[in-house]
Amino acid sequence: MNEETTYTRAFEELKAIVSDIDRKEISVDELSEKVRKAAQLIKICKAKLDSTEEDVNRILKELEAPPAT
């Protein structure tokens, strides 16, 4: 997974991993690898959500600022 991975792509891959685990379609040997990959995907999603939240808050503050005179 590179740094250009979108939130949507990471989230979709994460959902696929969870689905595989839920359906027991992975072996015990693969479980550790899948959990490790899921942890990486969660970090990517969290970072993107945090960044988006910061951007939205910055934009909202700009909208609340009095107009320049």
PDB file of N, CA, C, O and CB in Angstrom:
ATOM      1  N   MET A   1       0.850  -1.166   0.000  1.00  0.00           N
ATOM      2  CA  MET A   1       0.000   0.000   0.000  1.00  0.00           C
ATOM      3  C   MET A   1       0.896   1.229   0.000  1.00  0.00           C
ATOM      4  O   MET A   1       1.722   1.395   0.897  1.00  0.00           O
ATOM      5  CB  MET A   1      -0.967  -0.002   1.217  1.00  0.00           C
ATOM      6  N   ASN A   2       0.743   2.071  -0.975  1.00  0.00           N
ATOM      7  CA  ASN A   2       1.586   3.254  -1.033  1.00  0.00           C
ATOM      8  C   ASN A   2       0.899   4.440  -0.377  1.00  0.00           C
ATOM      9  O   ASN A   2      -0.248   4.345   0.060  1.00  0.00           O
ATOM     10  CB  ASN A   2       1.944   3.585  -2.477  1.00  0.00           C
ATOM     11  N   GLU A   3       1.613   5.557  -0.313  1.00  0.00           N
ATOM     12  CA  GLU A   3       1.063   6.733   0.361  1.00  0.00           C
ATOM     13  C   GLU A   3      -0.060   7.402  -0.436  1.00  0.00           C
ATOM     14  O   GLU A   3      -0.767   8.260   0.092  1.00  0.00           O
ATOM     15  CB  GLU A   3       2.167   7.736   0.620  1.00  0.00           C
ATOM     16  N   GLU A   4      -0.225   7.017  -1.690  1.00  0.00           N
ATOM     17  CA  GLU A   4      -1.264   7.597  -2.523  1.00  0.00           C
ATOM     18  C   GLU A   4      -2.585   6.845  -2.419  1.00  0.00           C
ATOM     19  O   GLU A   4      -3.537   7.179  -3.124  1.00  0.00           O
ATOM     20  CB  GLU A   4      -0.810   7.628  -3.954  1.00  0.00           C
ATOM     21  N   THR A   5      -2.661   5.848  -1.564  1.00  0.00           N
ATOM     22  CA  THR A   5      -3.884   5.082  -1.402  1.00  0.00           C
ATOM     23  C   THR A   5      -4.999   5.993  -0.911  1.00  0.00           C
ATOM     24  O   THR A   5      -4.821   6.757   0.038  1.00  0.00           O
ATOM     25  CB  THR A   5      -3.670   3.909  -0.429  1.00  0.00           C
ATOM     26  N   THR A   6      -6.139   5.903  -1.563  1.00  0.00           N
ATOM     27  CA  THR A   6      -7.267   6.721  -1.150  1.00  0.00           C
ATOM     28  C   THR A   6      -7.967   6.076   0.051  1.00  0.00           C
ATOM     29  O   THR A   6      -7.816   4.884   0.320  1.00  0.00           O
ATOM     30  CB  THR A   6      -8.256   6.913  -2.322  1.00  0.00           C
ATOM     31  N   TYR A   7      -8.719   6.888   0.744  1.00  0.00           N
ATOM     32  CA  TYR A   7      -9.502   6.387   1.871  1.00  0.00           C
ATOM     33  C   TYR A   7     -10.451   5.296   1.398  1.00  0.00           C
ATOM     34  O   TYR A   7     -10.576   4.248   2.032  1.00  0.00           O
ATOM     35  CB  TYR A   7     -10.289   7.530   2.546  1.00  0.00           C
ATOM     36  N   THR A   8     -11.119   5.551   0.277  1.00  0.00           N
ATOM     37  CA  THR A   8     -12.101   4.596  -0.233  1.00  0.00           C
ATOM     38  C   THR A   8     -11.459   3.256  -0.559  1.00  0.00           C
ATOM     39  O   THR A   8     -12.007   2.203  -0.234  1.00  0.00           O
ATOM     40  CB  THR A   8     -12.790   5.156  -1.471  1.00  0.00           C
ATOM     41  N   ARG A   9     -10.306   3.296  -1.197  1.00  0.00           N
ATOM     42  CA  ARG A   9      -9.634   2.039  -1.550  1.00  0.00           C
ATOM     43  C   ARG A   9      -9.195   1.292  -0.291  1.00  0.00           C
ATOM     44  O   ARG A   9      -9.378   0.079  -0.194  1.00  0.00           O
ATOM     45  CB  ARG A   9      -8.414   2.312  -2.461  1.00  0.00           C
ATOM     46  N   ALA A  10      -8.622   2.004   0.661  1.00  0.00           N
ATOM     47  CA  ALA A  10      -8.187   1.362   1.908  1.00  0.00           C
ATOM     48  C   ALA A  10      -9.379   0.782   2.659  1.00  0.00           C
ATOM     49  O   ALA A  10      -9.302  -0.328   3.186  1.00  0.00           O
ATOM     50  CB  ALA A  10      -7.436   2.367   2.804  1.00  0.00           C
ATOM     51  N   PHE A  11     -10.475   1.524   2.709  1.00  0.00           N
ATOM     52  CA  PHE A  11     -11.662   1.064   3.424  1.00  0.00           C
ATOM     53  C   PHE A  11     -12.269  -0.167   2.748  1.00  0.00           C
ATOM     54  O   PHE A  11     -12.690  -1.107   3.421  1.00  0.00           O
ATOM     55  CB  PHE A  11     -12.704   2.188   3.508  1.00  0.00           C
ATOM     56  N   GLU A  12     -12.310  -0.155   1.420  1.00  0.00           N
ATOM     57  CA  GLU A  12     -12.846  -1.310   0.686  1.00  0.00           C
ATOM     58  C   GLU A  12     -11.984  -2.550   0.928  1.00  0.00           C
ATOM     59  O   GLU A  12     -12.509  -3.647   1.119  1.00  0.00           O
ATOM     60  CB  GLU A  12     -12.923  -1.003  -0.829  1.00  0.00           C
ATOM     61  N   GLU A  13     -10.674  -2.375   0.921  1.00  0.00           N
ATOM     62  CA  GLU A  13      -9.781  -3.511   1.174  1.00  0.00           C
ATOM     63  C   GLU A  13      -9.957  -4.019   2.607  1.00  0.00           C
ATOM     64  O   GLU A  13      -9.938  -5.225   2.857  1.00  0.00           O
ATOM     65  CB  GLU A  13      -8.304  -3.110   0.924  1.00  0.00           C
ATOM     66  N   LEU A  14     -10.127  -3.096   3.527  1.00  0.00           N
ATOM     67  CA  LEU A  14     -10.361  -3.468   4.920  1.00  0.00           C
ATOM     68  C   LEU A  14     -11.665  -4.252   5.059  1.00  0.00           C
ATOM     69  O   LEU A  14     -11.715  -5.257   5.768  1.00  0.00           O
ATOM     70  CB  LEU A  14     -10.396  -2.217   5.812  1.00  0.00           C
ATOM     71  N   LYS A  15     -12.711  -3.795   4.389  1.00  0.00           N
ATOM     72  CA  LYS A  15     -13.984  -4.525   4.427  1.00  0.00           C
ATOM     73  C   LYS A  15     -13.836  -5.928   3.854  1.00  0.00           C
ATOM     74  O   LYS A  15     -14.430  -6.874   4.370  1.00  0.00           O
ATOM     75  CB  LYS A  15     -15.061  -3.759   3.656  1.00  0.00           C
ATOM     76  N   ALA A  16     -13.057  -6.068   2.800  1.00  0.00           N
ATOM     77  CA  ALA A  16     -12.845  -7.388   2.196  1.00  0.00           C
ATOM     78  C   ALA A  16     -12.126  -8.318   3.168  1.00  0.00           C
ATOM     79  O   ALA A  16     -12.468  -9.496   3.268  1.00  0.00           O
ATOM     80  CB  ALA A  16     -12.038  -7.261   0.890  1.00  0.00           C
ATOM     81  N   ILE A  17     -11.149  -7.803   3.871  1.00  0.00           N
ATOM     82  CA  ILE A  17     -10.425  -8.616   4.857  1.00  0.00           C
ATOM     83  C   ILE A  17     -11.372  -9.064   5.964  1.00  0.00           C
ATOM     84  O   ILE A  17     -11.384 -10.236   6.340  1.00  0.00           O
ATOM     85  CB  ILE A  17      -9.235  -7.824   5.457  1.00  0.00           C
ATOM     86  N   VAL A  18     -12.160  -8.135   6.482  1.00  0.00           N
ATOM     87  CA  VAL A  18     -13.109  -8.468   7.546  1.00  0.00           C
ATOM     88  C   VAL A  18     -14.113  -9.504   7.049  1.00  0.00           C
ATOM     89  O   VAL A  18     -14.458 -10.439   7.772  1.00  0.00           O
ATOM     90  CB  VAL A  18     -13.844  -7.199   8.042  1.00  0.00           C
ATOM     91  N   SER A  19     -14.578  -9.334   5.819  1.00  0.00           N
ATOM     92  CA  SER A  19     -15.522 -10.291   5.250  1.00  0.00           C
ATOM     93  C   SER A  19     -14.903 -11.680   5.138  1.00  0.00           C
ATOM     94  O   SER A  19     -15.542 -12.679   5.470  1.00  0.00           O
ATOM     95  CB  SER A  19     -15.995  -9.817   3.877  1.00  0.00           C
ATOM     96  N   ASP A  20     -13.655 -11.740   4.669  1.00  0.00           N
ATOM     97  CA  ASP A  20     -12.955 -13.031   4.573  1.00  0.00           C
ATOM     98  C   ASP A  20     -12.844 -13.693   5.942  1.00  0.00           C
ATOM     99  O   ASP A  20     -13.064 -14.897   6.082  1.00  0.00           O
ATOM    100  CB  ASP A  20     -11.550 -12.840   3.966  1.00  0.00           C
ATOM    101  N   ILE A  21     -12.504 -12.901   6.938  1.00  0.00           N
ATOM    102  CA  ILE A  21     -12.366 -13.444   8.297  1.00  0.00           C
ATOM    103  C   ILE A  21     -13.723 -13.916   8.809  1.00  0.00           C
ATOM    104  O   ILE A  21     -13.828 -14.995   9.394  1.00  0.00           O
ATOM    105  CB  ILE A  21     -11.766 -12.381   9.260  1.00  0.00           C
ATOM    106  N   ASP A  22     -14.764 -13.110   8.590  1.00  0.00           N
ATOM    107  CA  ASP A  22     -16.110 -13.476   9.040  1.00  0.00           C
ATOM    108  C   ASP A  22     -16.600 -14.772   8.393  1.00  0.00           C
ATOM    109  O   ASP A  22     -17.239 -15.596   9.047  1.00  0.00           O
ATOM    110  CB  ASP A  22     -17.088 -12.347   8.732  1.00  0.00           C
ATOM    111  N   ARG A  23     -16.297 -14.943   7.111  1.00  0.00           N
ATOM    112  CA  ARG A  23     -16.736 -16.135   6.394  1.00  0.00           C
ATOM    113  C   ARG A  23     -15.774 -17.305   6.578  1.00  0.00           C
ATOM    114  O   ARG A  23     -15.972 -18.391   6.033  1.00  0.00           O
ATOM    115  CB  ARG A  23     -16.891 -15.824   4.920  1.00  0.00           C
ATOM    116  N   LYS A  24     -14.721 -17.049   7.364  1.00  0.00           N
ATOM    117  CA  LYS A  24     -13.710 -18.079   7.638  1.00  0.00           C
ATOM    118  C   LYS A  24     -13.094 -18.598   6.349  1.00  0.00           C
ATOM    119  O   LYS A  24     -12.824 -19.791   6.206  1.00  0.00           O
ATOM    120  CB  LYS A  24     -14.325 -19.241   8.426  1.00  0.00           C
ATOM    121  N   GLU A  25     -12.875 -17.669   5.405  1.00  0.00           N
ATOM    122  CA  GLU A  25     -12.296 -18.046   4.127  1.00  0.00           C
ATOM    123  C   GLU A  25     -10.775 -17.931   4.113  1.00  0.00           C
ATOM    124  O   GLU A  25     -10.158 -18.035   3.053  1.00  0.00           O
ATOM    125  CB  GLU A  25     -12.878 -17.194   3.035  1.00  0.00           C
ATOM    126  N   ILE A  26     -10.172 -17.719   5.265  1.00  0.00           N
ATOM    127  CA  ILE A  26      -8.721 -17.666   5.324  1.00  0.00           C
ATOM    128  C   ILE A  26      -8.243 -18.715   6.309  1.00  0.00           C
ATOM    129  O   ILE A  26      -8.938 -19.074   7.259  1.00  0.00           O
ATOM    130  CB  ILE A  26      -8.221 -16.251   5.728  1.00  0.00           C
ATOM    131  N   SER A  27      -7.056 -19.187   6.058  1.00  0.00           N
ATOM    132  CA  SER A  27      -6.490 -20.203   6.948  1.00  0.00           C
ATOM    133  C   SER A  27      -5.877 -19.527   8.173  1.00  0.00           C
ATOM    134  O   SER A  27      -5.645 -18.318   8.191  1.00  0.00           O
ATOM    135  CB  SER A  27      -5.425 -21.059   6.206  1.00  0.00           C
ATOM    136  N   VAL A  28      -5.630 -20.319   9.161  1.00  0.00           N
ATOM    137  CA  VAL A  28      -4.974 -19.817  10.371  1.00  0.00           C
ATOM    138  C   VAL A  28      -3.612 -19.236  10.003  1.00  0.00           C
ATOM    139  O   VAL A  28      -3.167 -18.253  10.594  1.00  0.00           O
ATOM    140  CB  VAL A  28      -4.820 -20.947  11.434  1.00  0.00           C
ATOM    141  N   ASP A  29      -2.958 -19.849   9.025  1.00  0.00           N
ATOM    142  CA  ASP A  29      -1.657 -19.360   8.581  1.00  0.00           C
ATOM    143  C   ASP A  29      -1.738 -17.955   7.978  1.00  0.00           C
ATOM    144  O   ASP A  29      -0.799 -17.170   8.108  1.00  0.00           O
ATOM    145  CB  ASP A  29      -1.066 -20.321   7.566  1.00  0.00           C
ATOM    146  N   GLU A  30      -2.838 -17.642   7.330  1.00  0.00           N
ATOM    147  CA  GLU A  30      -3.021 -16.324   6.708  1.00  0.00           C
ATOM    148  C   GLU A  30      -3.540 -15.275   7.691  1.00  0.00           C
ATOM    149  O   GLU A  30      -3.414 -14.076   7.442  1.00  0.00           O
ATOM    150  CB  GLU A  30      -3.979 -16.436   5.537  1.00  0.00           C
ATOM    151  N   LEU A  31      -4.112 -15.713   8.789  1.00  0.00           N
ATOM    152  CA  LEU A  31      -4.773 -14.795   9.711  1.00  0.00           C
ATOM    153  C   LEU A  31      -3.849 -13.688  10.200  1.00  0.00           C
ATOM    154  O   LEU A  31      -4.233 -12.518  10.200  1.00  0.00           O
ATOM    155  CB  LEU A  31      -5.315 -15.556  10.891  1.00  0.00           C
ATOM    156  N   SER A  32      -2.647 -14.041  10.613  1.00  0.00           N
ATOM    157  CA  SER A  32      -1.705 -13.042  11.114  1.00  0.00           C
ATOM    158  C   SER A  32      -1.404 -11.987  10.052  1.00  0.00           C
ATOM    159  O   SER A  32      -1.376 -10.791  10.341  1.00  0.00           O
ATOM    160  CB  SER A  32      -0.406 -13.717  11.569  1.00  0.00           C
ATOM    161  N   GLU A  33      -1.182 -12.442   8.828  1.00  0.00           N
ATOM    162  CA  GLU A  33      -0.891 -11.516   7.734  1.00  0.00           C
ATOM    163  C   GLU A  33      -2.081 -10.594   7.468  1.00  0.00           C
ATOM    164  O   GLU A  33      -1.907  -9.393   7.262  1.00  0.00           O
ATOM    165  CB  GLU A  33      -0.528 -12.293   6.458  1.00  0.00           C
ATOM    166  N   LYS A  34      -3.282 -11.156   7.474  1.00  0.00           N
ATOM    167  CA  LYS A  34      -4.489 -10.356   7.226  1.00  0.00           C
ATOM    168  C   LYS A  34      -4.711  -9.325   8.335  1.00  0.00           C
ATOM    169  O   LYS A  34      -5.085  -8.184   8.061  1.00  0.00           O
ATOM    170  CB  LYS A  34      -5.720 -11.272   7.109  1.00  0.00           C
ATOM    171  N   VAL A  35      -4.481  -9.728   9.576  1.00  0.00           N
ATOM    172  CA  VAL A  35      -4.658  -8.799  10.693  1.00  0.00           C
ATOM    173  C   VAL A  35      -3.624  -7.672  10.611  1.00  0.00           C
ATOM    174  O   VAL A  35      -3.939  -6.513  10.881  1.00  0.00           O
ATOM    175  CB  VAL A  35      -4.540  -9.545  12.049  1.00  0.00           C
ATOM    176  N   ARG A  36      -2.399  -8.016  10.239  1.00  0.00           N
ATOM    177  CA  ARG A  36      -1.351  -7.005  10.082  1.00  0.00           C
ATOM    178  C   ARG A  36      -1.727  -6.013   8.979  1.00  0.00           C
ATOM    179  O   ARG A  36      -1.572  -4.803   9.145  1.00  0.00           O
ATOM    180  CB  ARG A  36       0.007  -7.675   9.763  1.00  0.00           C
ATOM    181  N   LYS A  37      -2.217  -6.529   7.866  1.00  0.00           N
ATOM    182  CA  LYS A  37      -2.638  -5.673   6.751  1.00  0.00           C
ATOM    183  C   LYS A  37      -3.819  -4.799   7.159  1.00  0.00           C
ATOM    184  O   LYS A  37      -3.878  -3.620   6.808  1.00  0.00           O
ATOM    185  CB  LYS A  37      -3.011  -6.527   5.523  1.00  0.00           C
ATOM    186  N   ALA A  38      -4.754  -5.377   7.898  1.00  0.00           N
ATOM    187  CA  ALA A  38      -5.910  -4.607   8.375  1.00  0.00           C
ATOM    188  C   ALA A  38      -5.459  -3.460   9.270  1.00  0.00           C
ATOM    189  O   ALA A  38      -6.005  -2.360   9.192  1.00  0.00           O
ATOM    190  CB  ALA A  38      -6.893  -5.519   9.136  1.00  0.00           C
ATOM    191  N   ALA A  39      -4.468  -3.708  10.117  1.00  0.00           N
ATOM    192  CA  ALA A  39      -3.952  -2.653  11.002  1.00  0.00           C
ATOM    193  C   ALA A  39      -3.356  -1.512  10.171  1.00  0.00           C
ATOM    194  O   ALA A  39      -3.556  -0.342  10.498  1.00  0.00           O
ATOM    195  CB  ALA A  39      -2.881  -3.227  11.978  1.00  0.00           C
ATOM    196  N   GLN A  40      -2.634  -1.839   9.109  1.00  0.00           N
ATOM    197  CA  GLN A  40      -2.072  -0.804   8.233  1.00  0.00           C
ATOM    198  C   GLN A  40      -3.177  -0.001   7.561  1.00  0.00           C
ATOM    199  O   GLN A  40      -3.095   1.223   7.459  1.00  0.00           O
ATOM    200  CB  GLN A  40      -1.160  -1.435   7.170  1.00  0.00           C
ATOM    201  N   LEU A  41      -4.204  -0.697   7.108  1.00  0.00           N
ATOM    202  CA  LEU A  41      -5.318  -0.020   6.450  1.00  0.00           C
ATOM    203  C   LEU A  41      -6.066   0.895   7.410  1.00  0.00           C
ATOM    204  O   LEU A  41      -6.488   1.988   7.033  1.00  0.00           O
ATOM    205  CB  LEU A  41      -6.276  -1.041   5.855  1.00  0.00           C
ATOM    206  N   ILE A  42      -6.229   0.450   8.647  1.00  0.00           N
ATOM    207  CA  ILE A  42      -6.889   1.283   9.654  1.00  0.00           C
ATOM    208  C   ILE A  42      -6.084   2.547   9.897  1.00  0.00           C
ATOM    209  O   ILE A  42      -6.658   3.626  10.041  1.00  0.00           O
ATOM    210  CB  ILE A  42      -7.076   0.508  10.971  1.00  0.00           C
ATOM    211  N   LYS A  43      -4.768   2.432   9.946  1.00  0.00           N
ATOM    212  CA  LYS A  43      -3.906   3.613  10.138  1.00  0.00           C
ATOM    213  C   LYS A  43      -4.063   4.587   8.975  1.00  0.00           C
ATOM    214  O   LYS A  43      -4.127   5.799   9.180  1.00  0.00           O
ATOM    215  CB  LYS A  43      -2.423   3.190  10.279  1.00  0.00           C
ATOM    216  N   ILE A  44      -4.126   4.054   7.751  1.00  0.00           N
ATOM    217  CA  ILE A  44      -4.310   4.917   6.578  1.00  0.00           C
ATOM    218  C   ILE A  44      -5.652   5.646   6.661  1.00  0.00           C
ATOM    219  O   ILE A  44      -5.718   6.857   6.452  1.00  0.00           O
ATOM    220  CB  ILE A  44      -4.230   4.088   5.271  1.00  0.00           C
ATOM    221  N   CYS A  45      -6.717   4.905   6.968  1.00  0.00           N
ATOM    222  CA  CYS A  45      -8.048   5.509   7.069  1.00  0.00           C
ATOM    223  C   CYS A  45      -8.089   6.563   8.165  1.00  0.00           C
ATOM    224  O   CYS A  45      -8.642   7.644   7.965  1.00  0.00           O
ATOM    225  CB  CYS A  45      -9.105   4.435   7.336  1.00  0.00           C
ATOM    226  N   LYS A  46      -7.515   6.263   9.308  1.00  0.00           N
ATOM    227  CA  LYS A  46      -7.506   7.220  10.418  1.00  0.00           C
ATOM    228  C   LYS A  46      -6.741   8.482  10.049  1.00  0.00           C
ATOM    229  O   LYS A  46      -7.193   9.588  10.344  1.00  0.00           O
ATOM    230  CB  LYS A  46      -6.892   6.585  11.667  1.00  0.00           C
ATOM    231  N   ALA A  47      -5.593   8.328   9.408  1.00  0.00           N
ATOM    232  CA  ALA A  47      -4.803   9.496   9.002  1.00  0.00           C
ATOM    233  C   ALA A  47      -5.578  10.364   8.020  1.00  0.00           C
ATOM    234  O   ALA A  47      -5.561  11.591   8.119  1.00  0.00           O
ATOM    235  CB  ALA A  47      -3.472   9.055   8.377  1.00  0.00           C
ATOM    236  N   LYS A  48      -6.250   9.730   7.079  1.00  0.00           N
ATOM    237  CA  LYS A  48      -7.015  10.494   6.093  1.00  0.00           C
ATOM    238  C   LYS A  48      -8.214  11.191   6.747  1.00  0.00           C
ATOM    239  O   LYS A  48      -8.534  12.327   6.400  1.00  0.00           O
ATOM    240  CB  LYS A  48      -7.492   9.571   4.956  1.00  0.00           C
ATOM    241  N   LEU A  49      -8.871  10.519   7.683  1.00  0.00           N
ATOM    242  CA  LEU A  49      -9.990  11.141   8.394  1.00  0.00           C
ATOM    243  C   LEU A  49      -9.516  12.315   9.242  1.00  0.00           C
ATOM    244  O   LEU A  49     -10.162  13.363   9.272  1.00  0.00           O
ATOM    245  CB  LEU A  49     -10.704  10.110   9.276  1.00  0.00           C
ATOM    246  N   ASP A  50      -8.386  12.142   9.932  1.00  0.00           N
ATOM    247  CA  ASP A  50      -7.835  13.231  10.744  1.00  0.00           C
ATOM    248  C   ASP A  50      -7.474  14.430   9.879  1.00  0.00           C
ATOM    249  O   ASP A  50      -7.759  15.570  10.243  1.00  0.00           O
ATOM    250  CB  ASP A  50      -6.600  12.753  11.518  1.00  0.00           C
ATOM    251  N   SER A  51      -6.848  14.175   8.736  1.00  0.00           N
ATOM    252  CA  SER A  51      -6.469  15.241   7.821  1.00  0.00           C
ATOM    253  C   SER A  51      -7.696  15.976   7.287  1.00  0.00           C
ATOM    254  O   SER A  51      -7.706  17.204   7.199  1.00  0.00           O
ATOM    255  CB  SER A  51      -5.650  14.675   6.664  1.00  0.00           C
ATOM    256  N   THR A  52      -8.714  15.224   6.939  1.00  0.00           N
ATOM    257  CA  THR A  52      -9.950  15.825   6.435  1.00  0.00           C
ATOM    258  C   THR A  52     -10.619  16.667   7.510  1.00  0.00           C
ATOM    259  O   THR A  52     -11.118  17.757   7.232  1.00  0.00           O
ATOM    260  CB  THR A  52     -10.914  14.741   5.937  1.00  0.00           C
ATOM    261  N   GLU A  53     -10.630  16.158   8.742  1.00  0.00           N
ATOM    262  CA  GLU A  53     -11.223  16.917   9.844  1.00  0.00           C
ATOM    263  C   GLU A  53     -10.481  18.244  10.047  1.00  0.00           C
ATOM    264  O   GLU A  53     -11.107  19.284  10.254  1.00  0.00           O
ATOM    265  CB  GLU A  53     -11.199  16.085  11.147  1.00  0.00           C
ATOM    266  N   GLU A  54      -9.161  18.203   9.986  1.00  0.00           N
ATOM    267  CA  GLU A  54      -8.381  19.433  10.131  1.00  0.00           C
ATOM    268  C   GLU A  54      -8.702  20.416   9.012  1.00  0.00           C
ATOM    269  O   GLU A  54      -8.861  21.611   9.259  1.00  0.00           O
ATOM    270  CB  GLU A  54      -6.879  19.120  10.141  1.00  0.00           C
ATOM    271  N   ASP A  55      -8.797  19.915   7.783  1.00  0.00           N
ATOM    272  CA  ASP A  55      -9.131  20.781   6.648  1.00  0.00           C
ATOM    273  C   ASP A  55     -10.504  21.415   6.820  1.00  0.00           C
ATOM    274  O   ASP A  55     -10.669  22.615   6.600  1.00  0.00           O
ATOM    275  CB  ASP A  55      -9.086  19.989   5.341  1.00  0.00           C
ATOM    276  N   VAL A  56     -11.479  20.620   7.207  1.00  0.00           N
ATOM    277  CA  VAL A  56     -12.840  21.137   7.388  1.00  0.00           C
ATOM    278  C   VAL A  56     -12.864  22.184   8.498  1.00  0.00           C
ATOM    279  O   VAL A  56     -13.492  23.232   8.343  1.00  0.00           O
ATOM    280  CB  VAL A  56     -13.824  19.987   7.715  1.00  0.00           C
ATOM    281  N   ASN A  57     -12.193  21.917   9.607  1.00  0.00           N
ATOM    282  CA  ASN A  57     -12.157  22.888  10.706  1.00  0.00           C
ATOM    283  C   ASN A  57     -11.487  24.188  10.268  1.00  0.00           C
ATOM    284  O   ASN A  57     -11.938  25.273  10.634  1.00  0.00           O
ATOM    285  CB  ASN A  57     -11.419  22.299  11.918  1.00  0.00           C
ATOM    286  N   ARG A  58     -10.409  24.079   9.485  1.00  0.00           N
ATOM    287  CA  ARG A  58      -9.724  25.279   8.987  1.00  0.00           C
ATOM    288  C   ARG A  58     -10.654  26.084   8.088  1.00  0.00           C
ATOM    289  O   ARG A  58     -10.724  27.308   8.201  1.00  0.00           O
ATOM    290  CB  ARG A  58      -8.437  24.897   8.218  1.00  0.00           C
ATOM    291  N   ILE A  59     -11.363  25.407   7.204  1.00  0.00           N
ATOM    292  CA  ILE A  59     -12.287  26.084   6.300  1.00  0.00           C
ATOM    293  C   ILE A  59     -13.406  26.757   7.081  1.00  0.00           C
ATOM    294  O   ILE A  59     -13.786  27.888   6.777  1.00  0.00           O
ATOM    295  CB  ILE A  59     -12.869  25.094   5.284  1.00  0.00           C
ATOM    296  N   LEU A  60     -13.935  26.067   8.086  1.00  0.00           N
ATOM    297  CA  LEU A  60     -15.011  26.661   8.894  1.00  0.00           C
ATOM    298  C   LEU A  60     -14.523  27.894   9.643  1.00  0.00           C
ATOM    299  O   LEU A  60     -15.258  28.875   9.757  1.00  0.00           O
ATOM    300  CB  LEU A  60     -15.566  25.632   9.891  1.00  0.00           C
ATOM    301  N   LYS A  61     -13.300  27.861  10.154  1.00  0.00           N
ATOM    302  CA  LYS A  61     -12.739  29.036  10.830  1.00  0.00           C
ATOM    303  C   LYS A  61     -12.580  30.193   9.864  1.00  0.00           C
ATOM    304  O   LYS A  61     -12.834  31.342  10.224  1.00  0.00           O
ATOM    305  CB  LYS A  61     -11.390  28.699  11.467  1.00  0.00           C
ATOM    306  N   GLU A  62     -12.159  29.901   8.634  1.00  0.00           N
ATOM    307  CA  GLU A  62     -12.023  30.947   7.627  1.00  0.00           C
ATOM    308  C   GLU A  62     -13.368  31.562   7.330  1.00  0.00           C
ATOM    309  O   GLU A  62     -13.457  32.770   7.110  1.00  0.00           O
ATOM    310  CB  GLU A  62     -11.398  30.395   6.347  1.00  0.00           C
ATOM    311  N   LEU A  63     -14.416  30.763   7.317  1.00  0.00           N
ATOM    312  CA  LEU A  63     -15.756  31.298   7.037  1.00  0.00           C
ATOM    313  C   LEU A  63     -16.275  32.164   8.180  1.00  0.00           C
ATOM    314  O   LEU A  63     -17.060  33.086   7.961  1.00  0.00           O
ATOM    315  CB  LEU A  63     -16.735  30.155   6.774  1.00  0.00           C
ATOM    316  N   GLU A  64     -15.834  31.863   9.395  1.00  0.00           N
ATOM    317  CA  GLU A  64     -16.283  32.628  10.560  1.00  0.00           C
ATOM    318  C   GLU A  64     -15.503  33.918  10.738  1.00  0.00           C
ATOM    319  O   GLU A  64     -15.963  34.828  11.428  1.00  0.00           O
ATOM    320  CB  GLU A  64     -16.162  31.789  11.810  1.00  0.00           C
ATOM    321  N   ALA A  65     -14.342  34.009  10.131  1.00  0.00           N
ATOM    322  CA  ALA A  65     -13.499  35.200  10.289  1.00  0.00           C
ATOM    323  C   ALA A  65     -14.188  36.418   9.671  1.00  0.00           C
ATOM    324  O   ALA A  65     -14.835  36.315   8.629  1.00  0.00           O
ATOM    325  CB  ALA A  65     -12.107  34.978   9.637  1.00  0.00           C
ATOM    326  N   PRO A  66     -14.041  37.561  10.320  1.00  0.00           N
ATOM    327  CA  PRO A  66     -14.645  38.772   9.740  1.00  0.00           C
ATOM    328  C   PRO A  66     -13.982  39.107   8.401  1.00  0.00           C
ATOM    329  O   PRO A  66     -12.791  38.850   8.222  1.00  0.00           O
ATOM    330  CB  PRO A  66     -14.515  39.976  10.722  1.00  0.00           C
ATOM    331  N   PRO A  67     -14.728  39.668   7.476  1.00  0.00           N
ATOM    332  CA  PRO A  67     -14.159  39.991   6.174  1.00  0.00           C
ATOM    333  C   PRO A  67     -13.021  41.011   6.300  1.00  0.00           C
ATOM    334  O   PRO A  67     -13.050  41.881   7.171  1.00  0.00           O
ATOM    335  CB  PRO A  67     -15.248  40.526   5.241  1.00  0.00           C
ATOM    336  N   ALA A  68     -12.047  40.897   5.443  1.00  0.00           N
ATOM    337  CA  ALA A  68     -10.912  41.815   5.449  1.00  0.00           C
ATOM    338  C   ALA A  68     -11.390  43.183   4.968  1.00  0.00           C
ATOM    339  O   ALA A  68     -12.201  43.290   4.049  1.00  0.00           O
ATOM    340  CB  ALA A  68      -9.746  41.280   4.551  1.00  0.00           C
ATOM    341  N   THR A  69     -10.881  44.195   5.597  1.00  0.00           N
ATOM    342  CA  THR A  69     -11.308  45.546   5.233  1.00  0.00           C
ATOM    343  C   THR A  69     -10.333  46.229   4.347  1.00  0.00           C
ATOM    344  O   THR A  69     -10.553  47.375   3.955  1.00  0.00           O
ATOM    345  CB  THR A  69     -11.525  46.370   6.442  1.00  0.00           C
TER     346      THR A  69
END
